[in-house]
Amino acid sequence: LVSPVSGNGQSDTVGHALANPLIAKVADPFGNGVPGVTVNWSRTSGSGRVTVPSSTTDADGRAQVGYVLGTTGGVETISASVVGVNCCLP
């Protein structure tokens, strides 16, 4: 499960980097953060860009990325996804 932690709802001038990183958490079915998982970031709307295409979760299961707004105003949407995460249930 990948869910947003912080960074939503930011705004700034076109072409500028957002002040705060976008942070997502990868968690197991019990809500525990999963470390060492590659999170892929992509823009799904707007004309901005993520600063790196992927980042790895820390000990708490959180990954982050910077974002630079596009050159036209409007809503920009960024997606965080993981591939191949397996977890074993007791």
All heavy atoms as an XYZ file, in Angstrom:
617
protein
N       0.842     -1.178      0.000
C       0.000      0.000      0.000
C       0.888      1.241      0.000
O       1.788      1.358      0.823
C      -0.901     -0.016      1.234
C      -1.763      1.216      1.483
C      -2.806      1.375      0.399
C      -2.399      1.123      2.841
N       0.645      2.140     -0.925
C       1.363      3.414     -0.986
C       0.358      4.522     -0.689
O      -0.705      4.572     -1.298
C       1.981      3.649     -2.385
C       2.705      4.975     -2.428
C       2.913      2.517     -2.762
N       0.688      5.397      0.268
C      -0.216      6.485      0.599
C       0.556      7.779      0.813
O       1.713      7.764      1.228
C      -1.024      6.139      1.855
O      -0.150      5.895      2.939
N      -0.082      8.923      0.516
C       0.592     10.203      0.712
C       0.777     10.506      2.198
O      -0.084     10.171      3.012
C      -0.354     11.208      0.058
C      -1.683     10.550      0.034
C      -1.432      9.070     -0.018
N       1.902     11.136      2.524
C       2.174     11.550      3.902
C       2.122     13.064      4.002
O       1.434     13.618      4.834
C       3.546     11.028      4.381
C       3.907     11.599      5.745
C       3.563      9.513      4.413
N       2.860     13.731      3.131
C       2.868     15.197      3.150
C       3.317     15.741      1.805
O       3.829     15.016      0.961
C       3.776     15.721      4.265
O       5.118     15.372      4.020
N       3.091     17.027      1.626
C       3.467     17.699      0.390
C       2.287     18.045     -0.496
O       2.426     18.815     -1.440
N       1.114     17.501     -0.196
C      -0.086     17.802     -0.983
C      -0.501     19.259     -0.796
O      -0.249     19.861      0.242
C      -1.257     16.923     -0.556
C      -1.080     15.488     -0.963
O      -0.237     15.157     -1.779
N      -1.874     14.620     -0.376
N      -1.153     19.805     -1.793
C      -1.773     21.116     -1.661
C      -0.833     22.304     -1.699
O      -1.243     23.408     -1.364
N       0.405     22.105     -2.094
C       1.333     23.228     -2.155
C       1.074     24.078     -3.396
O       0.547     23.594     -4.396
C       2.776     22.726     -2.221
C       3.226     21.995     -0.989
C       4.678     21.590     -1.101
O       5.558     22.445     -1.097
N       4.921     20.292     -1.215
N       1.476     25.330     -3.329
C       1.396     26.196     -4.503
C       2.590     27.136     -4.498
O       3.190     27.398     -3.450
C       0.085     26.987     -4.514
O       0.017     27.833     -3.384
N       2.937     27.615     -5.674
C       4.050     28.547     -5.837
C       3.923     29.141     -7.227
O       2.969     28.867     -7.949
C       5.393     27.826     -5.662
C       6.512     28.777     -5.241
O       6.489     29.961     -5.660
O       7.409     28.350     -4.506
N       4.902     29.905     -7.605
C       4.941     30.552     -8.911
C       5.339     29.531     -9.971
O       6.165     28.649     -9.703
C       5.980     31.704     -8.892
O       5.666     32.556     -7.786
C       5.949     32.497    -10.170
N       4.772     29.639    -11.169
C       5.125     28.717    -12.247
C       6.640     28.673    -12.412
O       7.331     29.673    -12.248
C       4.440     29.082    -13.578
C       2.937     28.934    -13.478
C       4.822     30.459    -14.038
N       7.155     27.480    -12.693
C       8.578     27.295    -12.922
C       9.432     27.165    -11.674
O      10.618     26.882    -11.763
N       8.847     27.340    -10.495
C       9.612     27.250     -9.248
C       9.481     25.866     -8.610
O       8.472     25.190     -8.770
C       9.142     28.294     -8.238
C       9.556     29.674     -8.592
N       8.682     30.714     -8.668
C      10.777     30.179     -8.906
C       9.328     31.819     -9.003
N      10.597     31.510     -9.163
N      10.498     25.494     -7.841
C      10.452     24.252     -7.070
C       9.537     24.442     -5.869
O       9.538     25.511     -5.251
C      11.852     23.873     -6.612
N       8.777     23.424     -5.537
C       7.948     23.479     -4.334
C       8.857     23.529     -3.107
O       9.944     22.940     -3.087
C       7.035     22.262     -4.248
C       5.951     22.173     -5.319
C       5.172     20.870     -5.175
C       5.015     23.373     -5.247
N       8.415     24.212     -2.077
C       9.215     24.406     -0.867
C       9.434     23.109     -0.094
O      10.475     22.913      0.524
C       8.557     25.439      0.040
N       8.454     22.221     -0.124
C       8.527     20.979      0.652
C       8.490     19.764     -0.268
O       7.785     19.775     -1.280
C       7.370     20.903      1.639
C       7.384     22.056      2.611
O       8.385     22.290      3.281
N       6.303     22.797      2.666
N       9.197     18.712      0.100
C       9.166     17.509     -0.737
C       7.804     16.818     -0.670
O       7.038     17.019      0.274
C      10.253     16.622     -0.123
C      10.307     17.041      1.308
C      10.017     18.526      1.297
N       7.535     16.009     -1.665
C       6.363     15.140     -1.663
C       6.807     13.852     -0.982
O       7.849     13.291     -1.331
C       5.905     14.860     -3.091
C       5.635     16.101     -3.949
C       5.338     15.695     -5.375
C       4.515     16.919     -3.360
N       6.051     13.393      0.003
C       6.435     12.206      0.768
C       5.296     11.194      0.729
O       4.136     11.529      0.972
C       6.775     12.563      2.225
C       7.925     13.577      2.256
C       7.128     11.300      3.021
C       8.260     14.085      3.653
N       5.661      9.944      0.416
C       4.703      8.838      0.398
C       5.224      7.733      1.308
O       6.433      7.590      1.512
C       4.530      8.297     -1.014
N       4.301      6.959      1.869
C       4.675      5.839      2.735
C       4.255      4.528      2.096
O       3.134      4.407      1.592
C       3.999      5.967      4.103
C       4.353      4.843      5.062
C       3.715      5.037      6.424
C       4.080      3.898      7.359
N       3.467      4.075      8.684
N       5.166      3.566      2.138
C       4.864      2.207      1.708
C       4.675      1.397      2.982
O       5.558      1.363      3.843
C       6.003      1.613      0.860
C       5.686      0.174      0.475
C       6.242      2.461     -0.387
N       3.500      0.784      3.118
C       3.181      0.044      4.341
C       2.710     -1.372      4.021
O       2.156     -1.631      2.954
C       2.094      0.773      5.122
N       2.931     -2.271      4.975
C       2.424     -3.633      4.855
C       0.939     -3.634      5.240
O       0.393     -2.588      5.607
C       3.266     -4.593      5.703
C       3.152     -4.368      7.206
O       2.201     -3.696      7.674
O       4.027     -4.876      7.934
N       0.267     -4.765      5.165
C      -1.173     -4.802      5.477
C      -1.521     -4.377      6.904
O      -2.665     -4.081      7.199
C      -1.547     -6.270      5.243
C      -0.549     -6.774      4.266
C       0.727     -6.056      4.616
N      -0.521     -4.318      7.786
C      -0.766     -3.934      9.175
C      -0.421     -2.470      9.436
O      -0.495     -2.006     10.570
C       0.032     -4.844     10.111
C      -0.265     -6.302      9.896
C       0.631     -7.104      9.217
C      -1.452     -6.863     10.337
C       0.355     -8.442      8.994
C      -1.738     -8.202     10.108
C      -0.828     -8.997      9.435
N      -0.024     -1.740      8.382
C       0.309     -0.324      8.525
C       1.747     -0.042      8.883
O       2.122      1.111      9.080
N       2.569     -1.085      8.965
C       3.983     -0.898      9.275
C       4.741     -0.442      8.041
O       4.563     -1.008      6.954
C       4.602     -2.208      9.774
C       3.884     -2.748     10.992
O       3.718     -2.047     11.972
N       3.434     -3.991     10.907
N       5.613      0.557      8.190
C       6.420      1.023      7.078
C       7.369     -0.057      6.593
O       7.902     -0.826      7.389
N       7.552     -0.117      5.278
C       8.426     -1.116      4.674
C       9.670     -0.408      4.135
O       9.578      0.374      3.187
C       7.701     -1.878      3.535
C       8.614     -2.934      2.933
C       6.404     -2.491      4.040
N      10.838     -0.661      4.724
C      12.066     -0.009      4.263
C      12.629     -0.668      3.005
O      12.344     -1.832      2.709
C      13.023     -0.200      5.445
C      12.558     -1.444      6.116
C      11.065     -1.473      5.928
N      13.443      0.093      2.266
C      14.179     -0.448      1.125
C      13.380     -0.685     -0.135
O      13.829     -1.395     -1.026
N      12.209     -0.080     -0.254
C      11.357     -0.257     -1.431
C      11.563      0.927     -2.381
O      11.595      2.077     -1.952
C       9.867     -0.348     -1.027
C       8.969     -0.418     -2.249
C       9.636     -1.531     -0.113
N      11.692      0.637     -3.661
C      11.812      1.691     -4.661
C      10.430      2.236     -5.000
O       9.538      1.478     -5.383
C      12.491      1.173     -5.941
O      13.805      0.713     -5.604
C      12.585      2.263     -7.002
N      10.264      3.537     -4.850
C       9.014      4.216     -5.199
C       9.261      4.977     -6.493
O      10.220      5.738     -6.615
C       8.579      5.192     -4.081
C       7.352      5.983     -4.505
C       8.304      4.432     -2.789
N       8.413      4.735     -7.481
C       8.500      5.420     -8.771
C       7.559      6.615     -8.760
O       6.392      6.482     -8.404
C       8.134      4.461     -9.906
C       9.070      3.281     -9.943
O      10.280      3.443    -10.027
N       8.515      2.093     -9.865
N       8.089      7.763     -9.170
C       7.324      9.011     -9.190
C       7.063      9.418    -10.625
O       7.952      9.347    -11.464
C       8.115     10.114     -8.499
C       8.481      9.809     -7.089
C       9.635      9.238     -6.651
C       7.695     10.055     -5.928
N       9.615      9.117     -5.286
C       8.441      9.618     -4.813
C       6.434     10.618     -5.718
C       7.964      9.715     -3.512
C       5.970     10.721     -4.419
C       6.722     10.274     -3.337
N       5.850      9.868    -10.894
C       5.545     10.365    -12.237
C       4.489     11.461    -12.172
O       3.641     11.467    -11.291
C       5.069      9.232    -13.141
O       3.895      8.645    -12.631
N       4.572     12.365    -13.103
C       3.585     13.432    -13.236
C       2.447     12.880    -14.076
O       2.658     12.338    -15.149
C       4.225     14.645    -13.914
C       3.250     15.752    -14.223
C       3.898     16.885    -15.010
N       4.810     16.482    -16.043
C       4.469     16.096    -17.266
N       3.205     16.041    -17.614
N       5.377     15.744    -18.149
N       1.222     13.001    -13.583
C       0.069     12.512    -14.338
C      -0.755     13.643    -14.937
O      -1.606     13.396    -15.785
C      -0.819     11.604    -13.462
O      -1.196     12.318    -12.281
C      -0.060     10.347    -13.053
N      -0.518     14.875    -14.481
C      -1.130     16.045    -15.123
C      -0.266     17.259    -14.841
O       0.485     17.287    -13.869
C      -2.564     16.276    -14.640
O      -2.567     16.740    -13.304
N      -0.360     18.247    -15.703
C       0.461     19.440    -15.575
C       1.718     19.329    -16.417
O       1.914     18.362    -17.153
N       2.605     20.316    -16.292
C       3.803     20.323    -17.126
C       5.094     20.387    -16.316
O       6.163     20.624    -16.861
C       3.750     21.510    -18.094
O       3.699     22.735    -17.372
N       4.996     20.158    -15.012
C       6.176     20.198    -14.157
C       6.980     18.916    -14.247
O       6.731     18.054    -15.089
N       7.959     18.793    -13.326
C       8.792     17.591    -13.339
C       9.230     17.219    -11.927
O       9.457     18.079    -11.086
C      10.016     17.795    -14.215
C      10.941     18.878    -13.725
C      12.180     19.037    -14.627
N      12.944     20.190    -14.232
C      13.790     20.229    -13.214
N      13.975     19.147    -12.477
N      14.453     21.323    -12.916
N       9.308     15.914    -11.690
C       9.874     15.421    -10.443
C      11.387     15.548    -10.544
O      11.950     15.502    -11.634
C       9.457     13.963    -10.144
C       7.977     13.882     -9.833
C       9.827     13.031    -11.278
N      12.072     15.719     -9.403
C      13.519     15.920     -9.436
C      14.288     14.628     -9.679
O      15.417     14.667    -10.168
C      14.017     16.582     -8.144
O      13.603     15.790     -7.024
C      13.449     18.002     -8.009
N      13.711     13.493     -9.332
C      14.285     12.175     -9.626
C      13.129     11.237     -9.974
O      12.031     11.400     -9.459
C      15.101     11.595     -8.445
C      16.331     12.433     -8.158
C      14.255     11.454     -7.191
N      13.356     10.250    -10.845
C      12.259      9.356    -11.218
C      11.876      8.348    -10.141
O      10.765      7.827    -10.142
C      12.777      8.646    -12.469
C      14.269      8.744    -12.371
C      14.565     10.011    -11.624
N      12.798      8.056     -9.210
C      12.486      7.108     -8.141
C      13.318      7.424     -6.909
O      14.364      8.075     -6.993
C      12.742      5.671     -8.599
O      14.114      5.477     -8.881
N      12.834      6.952     -5.764
C      13.562      7.080     -4.502
C      13.244      5.851     -3.663
O      12.273      5.147     -3.915
C      13.207      8.379     -3.782
O      11.817      8.483     -3.565
N      14.071      5.605     -2.655
C      13.941      4.404     -1.834
C      13.399      4.762     -0.457
O      13.793      5.771      0.130
C      15.318      3.715     -1.691
O      15.821      3.452     -3.006
C      15.212      2.404     -0.942
N      12.516      3.908      0.060
C      11.938      4.162      1.376
C      12.989      4.035      2.478
O      13.905      3.216      2.394
C      10.768      3.206      1.685
O      11.224      1.851      1.584
C       9.604      3.437      0.746
N      12.829      4.856      3.510
C      13.719      4.834      4.663
C      13.239      3.796      5.673
O      12.329      3.003      5.382
C      13.819      6.234      5.282
C      12.501      6.764      5.826
O      11.527      5.991      5.988
O      12.434      7.976      6.091
N      13.808      3.802      6.854
C      13.464      2.821      7.895
C      11.988      2.872      8.295
O      11.440      1.879      8.771
C      14.342      3.038      9.123
N      11.343      4.027      8.092
C       9.918      4.169      8.419
C       9.005      3.904      7.225
O       7.792      4.095      7.308
C       9.639      5.579      8.951
C      10.349      5.846     10.261
O      10.423      4.918     11.100
O      10.842      6.974     10.452
N       9.583      3.512      6.097
C       8.787      3.233      4.906
C       8.430      4.469      4.102
O       7.553      4.424      3.255
N       9.134      5.576      4.334
C       8.825      6.830      3.643
C       9.844      7.142      2.557
O      11.045      7.008      2.773
C       8.779      7.984      4.636
C       7.652      7.833      5.628
C       7.685      8.906      6.669
N       6.620      8.686      7.630
C       5.959      9.651      8.222
N       6.255     10.910      7.990
N       4.995      9.371      9.078
N       9.337      7.570      1.415
C      10.182      8.004      0.302
C       9.766      9.418     -0.064
O       8.608      9.804      0.125
C      10.004      7.083     -0.898
N      10.706     10.190     -0.581
C      10.374     11.567     -0.929
C      10.989     11.968     -2.255
O      11.938     11.358     -2.729
C      10.792     12.527      0.169
C      12.276     12.646      0.376
C      12.605     13.638      1.488
O      11.741     14.109      2.216
N      13.869     13.969      1.619
N      10.402     13.029     -2.821
C      10.902     13.580     -4.082
C      10.597     15.073     -4.102
O       9.614     15.526     -3.505
C      10.234     12.869     -5.292
C       8.761     13.226     -5.414
C      10.967     13.173     -6.585
N      11.443     15.824     -4.790
C      11.179     17.238     -5.014
C      10.369     17.405     -6.289
O      10.284     16.490     -7.119
N       9.756     18.563     -6.455
C       8.947     18.815     -7.639
C       9.102     20.262     -8.079
O       9.083     21.181     -7.251
C       7.467     18.521     -7.368
C       6.643     18.490     -8.621
C       6.685     17.392     -9.467
C       5.847     19.571     -8.982
C       5.942     17.368    -10.637
C       5.106     19.553    -10.145
C       5.159     18.448    -10.975
O       4.436     18.427    -12.135
N       9.280     20.446     -9.379
C       9.386     21.770     -9.978
C       8.130     22.002    -10.809
O       7.798     21.195    -11.691
C      10.644     21.890    -10.872
C      10.714     23.266    -11.505
C      11.906     21.600    -10.054
N       7.420     23.076    -10.506
C       6.180     23.382    -11.224
C       6.454     23.678    -12.692
O       7.531     24.164    -13.049
C       5.482     24.581    -10.574
C       4.981     24.342     -9.158
C       4.528     25.654     -8.540
C       3.864     23.325     -9.147
N       5.453     23.407    -13.516
C       5.567     23.663    -14.942
C       5.495     25.147    -15.272
O       5.393     25.999    -14.382
N       5.523     25.446    -16.556
C       5.558     26.832    -17.014
C       4.183     27.429    -17.257
O       4.074     28.588    -17.651
C       6.394     26.934    -18.302
O       5.830     26.055    -19.275
C       7.842     26.554    -18.035
N       3.129     26.640    -17.033
C       1.772     27.165    -17.133
C       1.050     26.900    -15.819
O       1.323     25.906    -15.139
C       0.991     26.504    -18.291
O       0.970     25.093    -18.079
C       1.636     26.798    -19.630
N       0.158     27.788    -15.446
C      -0.580     27.631    -14.199
C      -1.569     26.487    -14.260
O      -1.892     25.981    -15.328
N      -2.032     26.070    -13.109
C      -3.035     25.020    -13.051
C      -2.649     23.929    -12.084
O      -1.588     23.958    -11.468
N      -3.516     22.945    -11.967
C      -3.298     21.826    -11.058
C      -2.299     20.856    -11.675
O      -2.373     20.540    -12.859
C      -4.624     21.101    -10.765
C      -4.392     19.855     -9.932
C      -5.589     22.047    -10.062
N      -1.377     20.385    -10.850
C      -0.411     19.375    -11.274
C      -0.595     18.169    -10.362
O      -0.764     18.315     -9.157
C       1.013     19.912    -11.181
C       1.165     21.220    -11.943
C       2.479     21.355    -12.677
O       3.208     20.362    -12.796
O       2.743     22.460    -13.139
N      -0.588     16.986    -10.944
C      -0.809     15.764    -10.183
C       0.391     14.840    -10.345
O       0.865     14.632    -11.452
C      -2.078     15.042    -10.677
O      -3.177     15.959    -10.654
C      -2.398     13.837     -9.814
N       0.863     14.306     -9.217
C       2.010     13.419     -9.204
C       1.575     12.088     -8.614
O       0.804     12.040     -7.650
C       3.172     14.020     -8.378
C       3.659     15.334     -8.987
C       4.346     13.051     -8.304
C       2.877     16.515     -8.591
N       2.087     11.001     -9.186
C       1.734      9.665     -8.734
C       2.963      8.970     -8.150
O       4.069      9.126     -8.671
C       1.208      8.864     -9.924
O       0.983      7.520     -9.574
N       2.762      8.215     -7.073
C       3.797      7.392     -6.485
C       3.347      5.931     -6.594
O       2.220      5.610     -6.233
C       4.028      7.755     -5.024
N       4.221      5.069     -7.100
C       3.851      3.662     -7.248
C       5.037      2.760     -6.947
O       6.185      3.187     -7.008
C       3.330      3.395     -8.665
O       4.347      3.651     -9.621
N       4.740      1.520     -6.612
C       5.767      0.508     -6.380
C       5.420     -0.717     -7.203
O       4.257     -0.968     -7.516
C       5.890      0.135     -4.896
C       6.343      1.338     -4.071
C       4.610     -0.425     -4.340
N       6.447     -1.490     -7.534
C       6.254     -2.709     -8.309
C       6.909     -3.871     -7.569
O       8.017     -3.727     -7.044
C       6.905     -2.551     -9.717
C       6.774     -3.839    -10.507
C       6.274     -1.403    -10.467
N       6.228     -4.980     -7.513
C       6.832     -6.193     -6.993
C       7.057     -6.239     -5.499
O       7.970     -6.903     -5.040
N       6.232     -5.558     -4.717
C       6.372     -5.631     -3.262
C       5.554     -6.812     -2.778
O       4.359     -6.898     -3.000
C       5.886     -4.332     -2.587
C       5.932     -4.488     -1.072
C       6.737     -3.165     -3.036
N       6.215     -7.739     -2.113
C       5.545     -8.916     -1.588
C       5.642     -8.922     -0.070
O       6.649     -8.506      0.493
C       6.167    -10.200     -2.139
C       5.988    -10.303     -3.633
O       4.897    -10.126     -4.134
N       7.064    -10.578     -4.335
N       4.620     -9.413      0.557
C       4.640     -9.493      2.018
C       3.985    -10.789      2.443
O       3.050    -11.265      1.802
C       3.894     -8.296      2.613
S       3.847     -8.344      4.398
N       4.541    -11.363      3.398
C       4.011    -12.628      3.896
C       3.189    -12.397      5.156
O       3.638    -11.723      6.069
C       5.157    -13.581      4.219
S       6.188    -13.912      2.785
N       2.000    -12.941      5.177
C       1.144    -12.822      6.355
C       1.403    -14.009      7.271
O       1.638    -15.116      6.807
C      -0.324    -12.796      5.931
C      -0.729    -11.624      5.047
C      -2.188    -11.805      4.610
C      -0.558    -10.323      5.771
N       1.363    -13.782      8.581
C       1.604    -14.892      9.516
C       0.488    -15.919      9.484
O      -0.589    -15.678      9.074
C       1.678    -14.204     10.878
C       1.107    -12.842     10.704
C       1.115    -12.532      9.255
